[in-house]
Amino acid sequence: MDRLGFLYADNSRTEEDIKKLMDNIRPDEDLPPELRKGTPDSMSTALMEHQKLGLTWLSEREEKVGASILADDMGLGKTIQTLALMVSRKSDDPARKTNLIVAPVALLRQWESEIEEKLNKRHALSVYRMHGVSNKRVTFNTLRGYDVVMTTYGGTTPRPSKFHFALLGDECKWYRVVLDEGQNIKNKSTKAAKAAFQLQSTYRLVLTGTPMQNNIEELWPLLHFCRLRPYSDEAQFKKDISYHLKATNRYGSKQAMERLQVLLRSVMLRRTKTSTLDGKLLITLPELSSDDTEVTFGEEEDKFYRELEEKAQVTVKNMIARGTLGKKYSNALTLLLRLRQACCHESLVYFSESALTMARIDAEPEMMLELAKELTADVVGRVKNEQGAFECPICMDACANPAILLPCGHWTCGDCFVNLRDTSQQNETAEVKCPVCRGLVNPMRITDFQAFKQVHQPDLLDEAERAQLQIDENLEDSGSDSDEDSDTDSDEDPTLNGAKITKTIEIVQDLKANKPQEKILIFSQFTSLLDLLEVGLDLEGFKLERYDGTMSTEQRAVAVEKFRKDPAIPLMLISLKAGNAGLNLNFASQIVMLDPFWNPYVELQAHGRAHRIGQRLPVQVHRVVVPGTVEDRILALQAQKKQTIDQALDEGAGKSIGRLGTRELAYLFGLDQQGRVMPQNSSSRALPSTTVAGPSNSRALPPTAQPARAAAPNGNPFGSSASGSIVPRAYGNIRDSNSRASSSSTMSFE
């Protein structure tokens, strides 16, 4: 059947399609070596055994269903397996021979390098890199003469019609389309996803180490791109799977998870660093271990935190009582941010990190005020409606003082704006696009909420902000930038007052005394905390490098090289969201996590900077935690969230479940679903509600997790009989209406 015009699923064959899905399942790990495809003659690099198995699986999926998802963990060779597929299953039609590879711009050079290095010269593939303004006049008639065409999710030309003509026009019939980092189409409403759905090809392949980044529903765009029936139809996917995973009905939730596992088993191949083949690990890495270092608050710190928590609990309790927690989500997220900051250092609560400072924009205060005045009345009204509680549309975390983009007036946190801007610079274009409306933004013409308040809501400025403004004005009037009079009478260094900073310095001192040759990575969500820690480490005589959003791409690269090569520099302080997943720090083996994040896979990605191929030493992670606080509850929530995705992927190692549900929010404030304060139990980190059936030491799950105990009828998770006909089943109630789809990918076809 010709797939060219098939953009949406045919739902008339649901029973047949489900049976076909189940027929595609087989135990690939049991396939003996003699039945695995060998390294193609065209390749100069031999495939590893798990890659041979991967090539066999990919080839069979193309022959049977025309599409598949390769979701191997980072470092297992998704690229080389794809190249092996390309050269072993070439087109017989010269007019339709071209492979289209869509990838983030940072990976295009890697693809070119792999094609050049992994293939024999006499079997070299012709490659066209469709990227940059010089390609704006290229046509598909030119492109189809190449074996491989590469482009980015962000688009390669400022003229969408030309781009559409070259890649998406009616005559653009590709042989194979490969989406690298396929999670970039996870949001079905983005231009990236819509463009991917329209690409016409004989075969389709998605490469991703993170098939689900924010929730189970993000799997659907991948299925839709692959046209894998019946679940390429969104209604069918929701009906059978995603609705029930949100439901509180245990039987329906259990069935849905089993269906999802079967679905993934039939369309996705995933191996992790701990997977085995032929009785051996696929790759052998040194051990990764983790320990919690508990910090005891001083009397003043404890009093400050408890008062802050009590006030936050009262506020959230009122939201729950009024039924407005979902509507006031951003407000609650900001309160949660304050509690997290208070666990790190009191000063973080009082002084919001400026998104402009994070983005390396050295804007004059007067200019920021002028830009704030340029915002239209509609934009001003929209910003005011947020009531100072902002949620970054990219990372979904709270941001107290976000960057406000002009002219649209949408906002992001500083780290995410840095990534937006850096991506545009890598794309060889000066354009930055708003992640919400996709409008063009001048990266040097942005303001922040602090300036916005001074112009449009001066009554909202708190006492500390007013005092700082007065200090700035006095310094400007005096014409002096001297800090001679700023010293206090106290000899005590204020940066060392924080219990967490003091404990971290102790950890560093202990590591350098006992493991002097090992380098140390220190991660935090808060750049201001890293600033304070840097002062304390400097006082102790430690040399270090930084890696965060306040640095340019070149500065970060230089810092990594200095850290790598100079034995006198044992430390690197890193912003948790800075850089990209490809950052290789495998020459460091000690990791200190200063503050936990409710998304467990953000932390796991940080661990992966050191625990990766090339690491020669055991990697040890030291989590610095304040017991009896929100950090305890975050760690428990991490465990639950990871379990949900691990269940779906079977082998574990999924990545991020993004946005917090309202019941999870209440839990993080130490409240139950009715808004009652839960008793403190700092030792167990156990969550209320249902516990997982299993060993007695299983962790309890928070209210959003509702595992089932009943078995599916006939043992068939799809609710169908042995003949493939659909068996009626009861559906659970859908309770959690407050969760919403995660924010869009920042990349899009244009």
Secondary structure, DSSP 8 states (H G I E B T S, - for coil): ---TT--S--GGGHHHHHHHHHHT---GGG--GGGS----TTBSS---HHHHHHHHHHHHHHHHTSEEEE---TTS-HHHHHHHHHHHS--S-GGG--EEEE--HHHHHHHHHHHHHHB-GGG---EEE--SGGGTT--HHHHTTSSEEEE-TT-S-S-HHHHIIIIISTT-EEEEEEEETGGGG-STTSHHHHHHHH-EEEEEEEE-S-S-SS-GGGHHHHHHHHT-SSTTSHHHHIIIIIHHHH-S-HHHHHHHHHHHHHHHHHHEE---TT-EETTEESS----EEEEEEE----HHHHHHHHHHHHHHHHHHHHHHHHT-TTTTHHHHHHHHHHHHHHHH-HHHHHS---HHHHTT----HHHHHHHHHHS-HHHHHHHHHTTT--B-TTT--B-SS-EEETTT--EE-HHHHHHHHHHHHHTTS--EE-TTT--EE-TTSEEEHHHHHHHH-GGG--HHHHHHHHHHHHHHHHT----GGG--S--S-GGG-SHHHHHHHHHHHHHHHH-TT-EEEEEES-HHHHHHHHHHHHHTT--EEEESTTS-HHHHHHHHHHHHH-TT--EEEEETTSS-TT---TTEEEEEE-S--SSHHHHHHHHHTTSSTT--S-EEEEEEE-TTSHHHHHHHHHHHHHHHHHHHHSS-------S--HHHHHHHTTB-TTS-B----TTT---SS-B-SSSTT--B--TT-----S--GGG-TT-B-TTS-B-----------S-------S----
